[in-house]
């Protein structure tokens, strides 16, 4: 009888040991799985960028969502600066407009054709007019997609005899697209329209 009791004790001891080992292995596996998940998440937050093929730079992506707002504003600002900065140089105008049209859809192309049909660019060239743009503010609403934006700025139009300051307000929407060399921010302006473009003041230029 004692022998049978000893066998039962040894059997129970073996079962307990196996149970403890199994629980320990399960806990260890769960911990390893959890840590592996954390490491994968951290690795996904890192981008390795080659700097001219010489050095390796480490850039964190954790602030991409926050930077998207800044990118959107810069995209809108860049488009307007390209589209409305004109000099009496045909090649300069065409280059600026071409770069601007990479950032917007057909609505910007239609406005370009309207300016062209109204002889704006020929007048700039023939009359030695310089047009520059100062951005006052850009507002982008990220609460709904596509993102609505509003642009506020002032045009400075320099002619031989006078300087005109003109208000410029536009609106449109931003759609996400793939980033390219011609469109590094990955946005496309849609439904773009000029809502106000009235003269604020005109002053005569001093003659020397």
C-alpha positions as CSV (number, residue, x, y, z in Angstrom):
1,X,0.0,0.0,0.0
2,X,2.8,2.3,0.9
3,X,4.4,1.6,-2.5
4,X,1.2,2.6,-4.3
5,X,1.0,5.8,-2.2
6,X,4.7,6.7,-3.2
7,X,3.9,6.1,-6.8
8,X,0.9,8.4,-6.6
9,X,2.9,11.1,-4.9
10,X,5.6,10.8,-7.6
11,X,3.0,10.9,-10.3
12,X,1.4,14.0,-8.8
13,X,4.8,15.7,-8.4
14,X,5.5,15.0,-12.1
15,X,2.2,16.4,-13.1
16,X,2.8,19.5,-11.0
17,X,6.2,20.0,-12.4
18,X,4.9,19.6,-16.0
19,X,2.1,22.0,-15.2
20,X,4.5,24.6,-13.8
21,X,6.8,24.2,-16.8
22,X,3.9,24.5,-19.2
23,X,2.6,27.7,-17.5
24,X,6.1,29.1,-17.4
25,X,6.7,28.4,-21.1
26,X,3.3,29.9,-22.0
27,X,4.1,33.1,-20.0
28,X,7.5,33.3,-21.6
29,X,6.0,32.9,-25.1
30,X,3.5,35.6,-24.4
31,X,6.2,37.9,-23.2
32,X,8.4,37.2,-26.2
33,X,5.4,37.8,-28.5
34,X,4.6,41.1,-26.8
35,X,8.2,42.3,-26.9
36,X,8.4,41.3,-30.6
37,X,5.3,43.3,-31.4
38,X,6.8,46.3,-29.6
39,X,10.1,46.0,-31.6
40,X,8.2,45.7,-34.9
41,X,6.2,48.8,-34.1
42,X,9.4,50.8,-33.3
43,X,11.1,49.6,-36.4
44,X,8.1,50.8,-38.5
45,X,8.5,54.2,-37.0
46,X,12.0,54.6,-38.5
47,X,13.1,55.5,-42.0
48,X,16.7,55.2,-43.1
49,X,17.7,57.8,-45.7
50,X,20.8,57.9,-47.7
51,X,22.5,61.3,-47.8
52,X,24.1,61.4,-51.2
53,X,25.1,57.8,-50.8
54,X,27.6,58.6,-48.1
55,X,25.9,58.6,-44.7
56,X,22.8,57.0,-43.2
57,X,20.4,59.3,-41.5
58,X,17.7,58.1,-39.1
59,X,14.3,59.9,-39.4
60,X,11.4,59.2,-37.1
61,X,7.9,59.0,-38.6
62,X,5.9,59.4,-35.4
63,X,5.1,63.1,-36.2
64,X,3.9,62.5,-39.7
65,X,0.2,63.1,-38.9
66,X,1.1,66.4,-37.2
67,X,3.4,67.4,-40.1
68,X,0.6,66.7,-42.6
69,X,-1.1,70.0,-41.7
70,X,2.1,71.9,-42.2
71,X,2.7,70.1,-45.5
72,X,-0.8,70.9,-46.7
73,X,-0.4,74.6,-46.0
74,X,3.0,74.7,-47.7
75,X,1.5,72.9,-50.7
76,X,-1.1,75.5,-51.1
77,X,1.3,78.4,-50.5
78,X,3.8,77.0,-53.0
79,X,1.1,76.6,-55.7
80,X,0.0,80.2,-55.3
81,X,3.5,81.6,-55.3
82,X,4.3,79.7,-58.5
83,X,1.0,80.6,-60.2
84,X,1.0,84.3,-59.4
85,X,4.7,85.2,-59.5
86,X,5.3,86.6,-63.0
87,X,8.1,88.4,-64.6
88,X,8.4,89.8,-68.2
89,X,10.1,86.6,-69.3
90,X,8.1,84.0,-71.3
91,X,10.4,81.1,-70.3
92,X,10.1,82.1,-66.6
93,X,6.3,82.3,-66.8
94,X,6.0,79.0,-68.5
95,X,8.3,77.3,-66.1
96,X,6.4,78.7,-63.0
97,X,3.0,77.8,-64.4
98,X,4.2,74.3,-65.4
99,X,5.4,73.6,-61.9
100,X,2.2,75.0,-60.4
101,X,0.0,72.8,-62.5
102,X,1.7,69.7,-61.2
103,X,0.2,70.6,-57.8
104,X,-3.4,71.1,-58.9
105,X,-6.0,69.5,-61.2
106,X,-8.0,70.8,-64.2
107,X,-9.5,73.7,-62.2
108,X,-6.1,75.4,-62.2
109,X,-5.5,74.6,-65.9
110,X,-8.8,76.3,-66.7
111,X,-7.8,79.4,-64.8
112,X,-4.5,79.4,-66.6
113,X,-6.2,79.2,-70.0
114,X,-8.5,82.0,-68.9
115,X,-5.6,84.3,-68.1
116,X,-4.0,83.3,-71.4
117,X,-7.1,84.1,-73.4
118,X,-7.4,87.5,-71.6
119,X,-3.8,88.2,-72.8
120,X,-2.5,88.5,-69.3
121,X,0.9,86.9,-69.9
122,X,1.5,88.9,-73.1
123,X,0.7,92.1,-71.3
124,X,3.2,91.2,-68.5
125,X,5.9,90.6,-71.1
126,X,5.1,93.6,-73.4
127,X,4.7,96.1,-70.5
128,X,7.6,94.9,-68.3
129,X,5.3,94.1,-65.4
130,X,6.5,92.2,-62.4
131,X,4.0,90.4,-60.2
132,X,4.9,88.9,-56.8
133,X,2.8,87.3,-54.1
134,X,2.9,87.7,-50.3
135,X,1.0,85.0,-48.4
136,X,-0.9,86.2,-45.4
137,X,-2.4,82.9,-44.2
138,X,-3.5,79.5,-45.3
139,X,-6.4,77.7,-43.5
140,X,-7.0,73.9,-44.0
141,X,-9.9,72.0,-42.5
142,X,-8.9,68.4,-41.7
143,X,-12.3,67.5,-40.2
144,X,-13.6,66.2,-43.5
145,X,-12.1,64.7,-46.6
146,X,-11.2,66.1,-49.2
147,X,-9.7,68.8,-47.0
148,X,-11.2,72.3,-47.6
149,X,-8.7,75.2,-47.7
150,X,-8.7,78.9,-48.0
151,X,-5.8,81.1,-49.1
152,X,-5.3,84.8,-48.2
153,X,-2.6,86.9,-49.7
154,X,-1.6,90.1,-51.5
155,X,-0.3,90.6,-55.0
156,X,2.3,93.3,-55.7
157,X,2.1,94.5,-59.3
158,X,4.9,96.7,-60.4
159,X,4.5,98.6,-63.6
160,X,6.6,101.3,-65.2
161,X,4.4,104.1,-63.8
162,X,2.8,102.7,-60.6
163,X,2.6,99.9,-58.1
164,X,-0.7,98.2,-57.3
165,X,-1.4,96.1,-54.2
166,X,-4.2,93.6,-54.9
167,X,-6.0,91.4,-52.5
168,X,-6.1,87.7,-53.4
169,X,-8.4,85.1,-51.8
170,X,-8.9,81.6,-53.1
171,X,-10.5,78.4,-52.0
172,X,-10.5,74.7,-53.0
173,X,-9.9,71.2,-51.7
174,X,-6.9,69.0,-51.1
175,X,-6.8,65.3,-52.1
176,X,-4.1,62.9,-51.1
177,X,-2.1,61.4,-53.9
178,X,1.3,59.6,-54.1
179,X,4.4,61.7,-53.6
180,X,6.5,62.4,-56.7
181,X,9.5,64.6,-57.6
182,X,7.0,67.2,-59.1
183,X,4.6,66.9,-56.1
184,X,6.7,66.1,-53.0
185,X,3.9,66.8,-50.5
186,X,1.5,64.3,-52.0
187,X,-1.5,66.6,-52.3
188,X,-3.6,67.6,-55.3
189,X,-5.6,70.9,-55.4
190,X,-9.2,70.4,-56.6
191,X,-12.1,72.7,-57.3
192,X,-9.8,75.7,-57.1
193,X,-11.3,79.1,-57.6
194,X,-10.5,82.8,-57.0
195,X,-13.0,84.3,-54.6
196,X,-11.6,87.8,-54.5
197,X,-8.9,89.7,-56.5
198,X,-9.6,93.4,-56.0
199,X,-7.2,96.3,-55.9
200,X,-6.4,97.6,-52.5
201,X,-4.2,100.6,-53.5
202,X,-2.2,102.0,-56.3
203,X,0.7,104.4,-55.8
204,X,2.8,106.2,-58.4
205,X,6.4,105.2,-58.8
206,X,9.1,107.8,-58.3
207,X,10.9,108.8,-61.4
208,X,14.7,109.5,-61.2
